[in-house]
Amino acid sequence: MLRKIRLTLAIVFFTLITLLFLDFTGTLHAWFGWMAKIQFLPALLALNVGVVLALVILTLLLGRVYCSVICPLGVFQDIVAWFAKKSKKNRYRHSPALSWLRYGVLGVFVITLVAGVHSFVALLAPYSSYGRIASNLFAPVYQWGNNLLAYLAERADSYAFYDTTVWLKSLPTFVIAAVTLVVLVVLAWRGGRTYCNTICPVGTVLGFLSKYAYLKPVIDTDKCINCNLCARNCKASCIDIKNHQIDYSRCVACMDCLDKCKHQALRYAHPSKTKVEATEKKPEEGSSRRAFLTSTALAASAAVLKAQEMKVDGGLATIEDKKIPNRKTPILPPGAQSARHFTQHCTACQLCVSVCPNEVLRPSTGLMTLMQPFSSYERGYCRPECTKCSEVCPAGAIKPITVADKSSIQIGHAVWIKRNCVVKTDKVECGNCARHCPTGAITMVPSDPKNPDSLKFPAIDTERCIGCGACENLCPARPFSAIYVEGHERHRII
């Protein structure tokens, strides 16, 4: 019964968290967004003391149920292991703990977290790793399925579905997500929870706490016949049936051993003083060590997820793609407060990138901010009425803001480049930037002050500009816009 309850809860959590990354409409976040906010590392970075304390208490009471129920990466490994078990049953065996590796990775993780090297932190964070897999690999398939339904619905004169664009937001992030997926699948197929018990820093922290859990699997030595069935079905490889010991720091409370024991020699209870209490086992000579990492190269083609865009204007002229301007300071979404605050809290889970309806957010390719999102306006602009990214961020990197707040937060300012402007190059009237500026920060002024009827150039009031990028996105100049937004290190209220 305990195993069935655990499986039911795990499936519910895994399905809903996955849908948070697949749902490009952002409607599910109003109901289930809290599932992302109770993940351990995001809650820790958001200084959500209540959630962190609840997870610590949960672990001290029940063991590492977080790893087997709440963490989507842990459940994903269980799914892979379940398929692997179809080809070979009773496939696991006890192996000694690589404590030096576990605590070594944790130490490096903490050092890089404090030092601000968040690209390394993002690589190891379990929730973020799964988020990148879901948003970069699963989401395109989900969106293509949606587009097929939209095509069929259109033929039936129905608007139940609408077409959405599938595009490659960042090649490095896509490759990292693909390599992470391959490594996880290989490790889970061969050794079950190898990643959780050798690499994952969250697993190491919770593993230390789970040694003191009130309830845990306990071996009844009077009933145990040393059949080894429990150990051969333990995905964590933590049951030493010869010595009747369980390494509770690696046990993820999956309850598989309880379900497999045919003699009721295992029970989930508080260890009794009259029973042999499980302790950490000592390494045995000749014991084989599980595989640590299997590196697999994956060739990623940008053409697979190339944007499905219209390339002609009225069937007459080819539309040239816009290029990203060389910004001195990246543009961060409203609510990020400052570059320092954002980089210190963001785990690069890509949840905000997944729900951005304007296709503005994309993962960074910079070394120090690798995979963390930034804004770019080639495909859209940050609409003043949209606050999706601030609503879904679980780590506090983007603080919740209202629509009224967003209209007054200056994330950057517009810069005009005269040599790119069509008024200068083509000698034609334009004013597109001024017409679409939501704050009225752009005014068209005569190019010749002495001639009011001369062609007009844009003049920018940087005190009123909020950096939304409407002017940059809607500028007809190609390939570089004649007006672009320069980001601010610190956001301010205007």
C-alpha positions in Angstrom: 0.0 0.0 0.0 2.8 2.4 0.8 4.4 1.8 -2.5 1.1 2.4 -4.4 0.6 5.7 -2.5 4.2 6.8 -3.3 3.7 5.9 -7.0 0.4 7.7 -7.3 1.8 10.9 -5.8 5.0 10.7 -7.9 3.0 10.3 -11.1 0.8 13.3 -10.2 3.7 15.5 -9.3 5.8 14.5 -12.4 2.9 14.9 -14.8 1.9 18.3 -13.6 5.4 19.7 -13.3 6.1 18.5 -16.8 3.0 20.2 -18.0 4.2 23.5 -16.4 7.1 23.5 -18.9 4.9 22.3 -21.9 2.0 24.7 -21.4 2.9 27.6 -23.6 -0.4 29.3 -22.7 0.6 29.7 -19.0 -2.8 28.8 -17.7 -1.7 25.8 -15.6 0.6 28.0 -13.5 -2.4 29.6 -11.7 -3.3 26.2 -10.3 -0.1 24.2 -10.1 2.7 26.7 -10.1 3.3 26.0 -6.4 4.8 22.6 -7.4 7.7 24.4 -8.9 8.1 26.7 -5.8 8.4 23.7 -3.4 11.5 22.4 -5.2 14.4 22.4 -2.8 17.0 24.6 -4.5 14.6 27.2 -5.9 13.0 27.5 -2.5 16.4 27.9 -0.9 17.5 30.6 -3.3 14.2 32.4 -2.9 14.8 32.3 0.9 11.5 30.6 1.3 12.1 29.5 4.8 8.7 27.8 5.2 9.2 25.5 2.3 12.8 24.6 3.1 11.9 23.9 6.7 8.9 21.8 5.6 11.2 19.7 3.3 13.7 19.3 6.1 11.0 18.1 8.6 9.6 15.8 5.9 13.0 14.2 5.4 13.6 13.8 9.1 10.2 12.1 9.5 9.9 10.0 6.4 13.3 9.9 4.7 14.1 11.0 1.2 10.5 11.0 -0.1 11.3 14.4 -1.7 13.6 12.5 -4.1 11.0 9.8 -4.9 7.9 11.9 -5.1 8.5 15.7 -5.5 11.7 15.9 -7.6 10.8 15.5 -11.3 14.3 14.4 -12.2 14.2 11.6 -9.6 10.8 10.4 -10.8 12.1 10.6 -14.4 15.0 8.2 -13.5 12.5 5.9 -11.9 10.5 5.8 -15.2 13.6 4.9 -17.1 14.5 2.2 -14.6 11.0 0.8 -14.9 11.4 0.3 -18.6 14.9 -1.2 -18.1 13.4 -3.7 -15.6 11.2 -5.0 -18.4 14.2 -6.4 -20.1 15.9 -7.8 -17.0 14.3 -8.3 -13.6 16.2 -8.4 -10.3 18.9 -6.4 -12.0 20.5 -4.4 -9.2 23.0 -5.3 -6.5 24.5 -3.7 -3.5 27.5 -1.4 -4.0 29.5 0.7 -1.6 28.8 4.5 -1.4 31.2 6.9 -3.1 31.1 9.3 -0.2 34.2 11.1 -1.3 32.6 11.9 -4.7 29.2 12.9 -3.2 30.6 15.3 -0.7 33.3 16.5 -3.1 30.6 17.5 -5.6 28.5 19.1 -2.9 31.5 21.1 -1.7 32.3 22.4 -5.2 28.6 23.1 -5.7 28.5 25.3 -2.5 31.7 27.1 -3.4 30.5 27.9 -6.9 27.1 29.0 -5.5 28.7 31.4 -3.1 31.2 32.6 -5.7 28.5 33.3 -8.2 29.5 30.8 -10.9 25.9 29.9 -11.6 26.6 28.1 -14.9 28.0 25.2 -12.9 25.2 25.4 -10.3 22.6 25.3 -13.0 24.2 22.2 -14.5 23.9 20.2 -11.3 20.6 21.5 -9.9 18.1 18.5 -10.4 14.9 20.5 -10.9 16.6 22.9 -13.4 18.2 20.0 -15.3 14.8 18.4 -15.8 13.3 21.8 -16.7 15.8 22.3 -19.5 15.1 18.8 -20.8 11.4 19.4 -20.8 11.5 22.9 -22.3 14.2 22.1 -25.0 13.4 18.5 -25.9 9.8 17.7 -24.8 8.2 21.0 -25.5 8.9 21.1 -29.3 7.3 17.7 -29.7 4.3 18.9 -27.7 4.0 22.1 -29.7 4.3 20.2 -33.0 1.4 18.0 -31.8 -0.6 21.2 -30.9 0.1 22.6 -34.4 -1.2 19.4 -36.0 -4.4 19.7 -34.0 -4.6 23.3 -34.9 -4.3 22.4 -38.6 -7.0 19.8 -38.3 -9.3 22.1 -36.3 -8.9 24.9 -38.9 -10.1 22.5 -41.6 -13.1 21.8 -39.5 -13.8 25.5 -39.0 -12.9 25.3 -35.3 -10.7 27.5 -33.2 -10.2 25.2 -30.3 -6.4 25.2 -31.0 -4.1 27.8 -32.4 -0.8 27.5 -34.1 2.4 28.3 -32.2 5.9 28.8 -33.4 8.6 26.2 -32.7 12.0 27.7 -32.7 15.5 27.0 -31.3 16.0 29.5 -28.5 19.6 28.6 -27.8 21.8 26.0 -29.4 24.2 25.6 -26.4 21.3 25.1 -24.0 19.7 22.6 -26.4 22.9 20.6 -26.6 23.4 20.7 -22.8 19.8 19.5 -22.3 20.3 16.7 -24.9 23.6 15.5 -23.3 22.0 15.6 -19.8 19.1 13.5 -21.0 21.4 10.9 -22.6 23.6 10.7 -19.5 20.6 10.4 -17.2 19.0 7.7 -19.3 22.2 5.7 -19.5 22.9 5.9 -15.8 19.3 5.2 -14.8 19.0 2.3 -17.3 22.2 0.7 -15.9 22.1 1.6 -12.2 18.8 3.2 -11.2 19.5 6.1 -8.9 23.2 6.5 -9.7 22.9 10.2 -10.4 20.9 10.9 -7.3 23.4 9.2 -5.0 26.7 10.2 -6.6 26.3 13.6 -8.3 23.1 15.4 -7.2 23.9 18.0 -4.4 20.3 18.1 -3.2 20.3 14.3 -2.9 23.5 14.5 -0.8 22.1 17.1 1.6 18.8 15.2 2.0 20.8 12.0 2.3 22.7 13.3 5.3 19.3 14.2 7.0 17.6 11.0 6.1 20.1 9.0 8.2 18.3 10.4 11.2 14.7 9.9 9.8 12.2 8.7 12.3 10.6 6.3 9.8 12.7 4.2 7.5 12.9 0.7 6.0 14.1 -1.7 8.7 15.3 -5.3 8.3 13.8 -7.9 10.7 16.7 -10.3 11.1 14.4 -13.0 12.6 12.3 -13.2 9.4 15.0 -12.5 6.8 16.3 -15.6 4.9 18.9 -13.7 2.9 17.2 -14.3 -0.4 18.6 -11.0 -1.6 15.4 -10.1 -3.5 15.2 -6.7 -1.8 18.8 -5.8 -2.7 18.3 -6.9 -6.3 15.3 -4.6 -6.7 16.8 -1.6 -4.8 17.4 1.2 -7.4 19.7 3.0 -4.9 21.9 -0.1 -4.4 21.9 0.6 -0.7 20.8 -2.7 0.9 23.6 -5.0 2.1 21.6 -8.1 2.9 24.6 -10.1 4.0 25.1 -7.8 6.9 21.5 -6.8 7.2 22.4 -3.1 6.7 20.8 -0.3 4.8 22.6 2.9 3.8 19.9 5.4 4.7 21.8 8.3 3.2 21.2 6.7 -0.2 17.7 5.2 0.4 15.1 7.3 -1.5 12.1 5.7 0.3 10.7 4.2 -2.9 9.2 1.3 -1.0 10.2 -1.2 -3.7 12.0 -3.4 -1.2 8.9 -3.7 1.0 6.9 -4.7 -2.0 9.3 -7.4 -3.1 10.0 -9.0 0.2 7.9 -12.2 0.3 8.7 -12.9 4.0 7.7 -9.6 5.5 11.2 -9.1 6.7 11.2 -5.5 5.8 9.0 -2.9 7.5 8.7 0.9 7.2 9.0 1.9 10.9 11.1 3.5 13.5 14.1 1.2 14.2 13.7 -0.7 17.5 16.5 -1.0 20.0 15.9 -4.8 20.0 16.5 -5.0 16.3 19.7 -4.7 14.4 19.7 -1.1 13.5 20.8 -0.3 10.0 24.0 1.7 9.8 26.3 2.8 7.0 28.1 -0.1 5.5 31.8 -0.4 5.1 33.3 -0.9 1.7 33.9 -4.5 0.7 36.9 -5.7 -1.3 36.0 -6.9 -4.7 32.8 -4.9 -4.8 32.2 -3.5 -8.2 31.5 0.2 -8.4 28.7 1.6 -10.4 29.3 3.7 -13.4 29.8 7.4 -12.5 29.3 9.2 -15.8 28.9 8.1 -19.3 29.7 10.8 -21.7 27.8 10.7 -25.0 28.2 13.2 -27.8 24.9 14.3 -29.4 24.9 16.2 -32.7 22.3 18.9 -32.5 21.0 20.5 -35.6 19.6 24.0 -35.5 17.5 23.3 -38.5 15.3 20.8 -36.5 13.8 23.5 -34.5 14.2 26.4 -37.0 11.5 29.1 -36.7 8.4 28.7 -38.8 8.3 32.2 -40.1 6.8 34.0 -43.1 9.7 35.0 -45.3 8.0 37.2 -47.9 6.2 40.5 -47.7 3.1 40.4 -49.9 4.7 37.9 -52.1 7.1 40.6 -53.6 10.1 41.1 -51.3 12.0 38.8 -49.1 12.0 39.7 -45.4 15.5 39.6 -44.0 15.8 38.2 -40.4 16.7 40.7 -37.7 20.0 40.3 -36.0 20.8 40.7 -32.3 22.5 44.1 -31.7 25.7 44.2 -29.7 24.4 45.3 -26.3 26.9 46.4 -23.7 24.5 45.3 -20.9 22.0 42.4 -21.3 18.3 43.1 -20.9 16.8 41.3 -17.9 13.0 40.9 -17.4 11.0 43.3 -15.2 11.1 42.0 -11.6 14.8 40.9 -11.9 15.7 44.1 -9.9 19.4 43.9 -10.9 21.9 41.8 -12.8 23.5 40.8 -9.5 20.3 39.7 -7.9 19.2 37.8 -11.0 22.4 35.8 -11.5 22.5 34.9 -7.8 19.0 33.5 -7.7 18.3 32.1 -11.2 18.8 28.3 -11.5 18.3 28.4 -15.3 15.3 26.1 -15.2 13.8 27.7 -18.3 10.3 27.9 -16.9 10.0 31.7 -17.7 11.4 31.0 -21.2 8.7 28.4 -21.7 5.8 30.6 -20.7 6.9 33.8 -22.4 4.1 34.5 -24.9 6.0 37.2 -26.8 9.1 35.0 -27.6 11.3 37.6 -25.9 13.1 35.5 -23.3 15.9 33.1 -24.4 18.8 31.3 -22.6 22.1 33.2 -22.4 25.3 31.8 -24.1 27.7 33.7 -21.8 30.0 31.6 -19.7 29.1 33.2 -16.3 25.4 33.4 -17.1 25.1 30.2 -19.2 21.5 29.1 -19.7 20.1 32.0 -17.6 17.4 33.9 -19.5 17.7 37.4 -21.0 15.5 39.5 -23.2 16.0 40.0 -26.9 13.5 41.7 -29.3 14.0 40.1 -32.7 10.8 38.1 -32.5 8.6 40.2 -30.2 8.7 42.8 -27.5 8.0 42.8 -23.8 4.4 43.9 -23.7 3.4 46.1 -20.8 0.3 44.0 -19.9 2.3 40.7 -19.6 3.7 39.5 -16.3 4.0 35.8 -17.0 7.7 35.4 -16.1 7.3 37.0 -12.7 4.4 34.8 -11.9 6.1 31.5 -12.5 9.7 32.1 -11.3 10.2 29.6 -8.4 13.6 30.9 -7.2 12.9 34.5 -6.6 15.2 35.6 -9.5 12.2 37.5 -11.0 10.1 39.0 -8.2 6.3 39.1 -8.7 5.0 42.3 -10.2 1.7 43.7 -11.2 0.8 45.2 -14.6 0.9 48.7 -13.0 4.4 47.9 -11.6 5.7 46.8 -15.0 4.7 50.0 -16.7 6.9 51.9 -14.3 10.0 49.7 -14.2 12.8 50.8 -16.4 14.9 47.8 -17.5 16.7 49.7 -20.2 16.6 52.6 -22.6 16.3 53.0 -26.3 19.3 54.1 -28.5 18.9 55.4 -32.0 21.4 54.7 -34.7 21.0 57.3 -37.5 22.9 55.3 -40.2 20.4 52.4 -40.0 17.2 54.5 -40.0 15.2 54.2 -43.2 14.5 57.9 -43.0 18.2 58.4 -43.6 18.9 55.6 -45.9 15.8 55.6 -48.1 14.6 59.2 -47.6 11.1 58.2 -46.6 8.7 59.0 -43.8 8.5 56.4 -41.1 7.8 57.1 -37.4 7.0 53.5 -36.6 8.9 53.6 -33.4 7.1 56.7 -32.1 3.6 55.3 -33.0 4.1 52.1 -31.1 6.0 53.4 -28.0 3.6 52.6 -25.1 5.1 55.3 -22.8 5.3 58.1 -25.4 9.1 58.3 -24.9 9.8 58.8 -28.7 8.9 62.0 -30.6 9.5 62.6 -34.3 11.3 65.9 -34.9 12.3 67.5 -38.2 15.7 66.5 -39.5 16.3 70.2 -40.4 15.3 72.4 -37.5 14.8 75.3 -39.9 12.4 73.4 -42.1 9.3 72.0 -40.3 8.3 70.0 -43.4 11.6 68.1 -43.6 11.8 64.4 -43.0 11.5 63.6 -39.3 13.9 61.6 -37.1 13.1 60.0 -33.7 14.1 61.8 -30.5 14.2 59.6 -27.4 13.3 60.7 -23.9 15.4 58.2 -21.9 13.7 59.2 -18.6 10.3 58.0 -19.9 11.6 54.9 -21.8 11.1 51.6 -19.9 13.0 49.4 -22.4 10.1 47.3 -23.5 11.6 46.9 -27.0 8.5 47.8 -29.0 10.5 50.3 -31.0 13.3 47.8 -31.7 11.0 45.0 -32.7 8.8 47.0 -35.0 11.5 49.0 -36.7 11.5 48.2 -40.4 15.3 48.5 -40.8 17.1 45.2 -41.6 19.2 43.3 -40.6 19.9 45.6 -37.6 17.2 47.9 -36.2 17.8 51.6 -36.3 16.7 51.8 -32.7 17.6 49.2 -30.0 17.4 48.8 -26.3 20.4 48.9 -24.0 20.0 47.1 -20.7 20.5 48.5 -17.2 22.5 46.8 -14.5 20.0 47.9 -12.0 16.3 48.5 -12.7 14.6 51.6 -11.4 11.1 52.9 -10.9 10.2 55.9 -13.1 
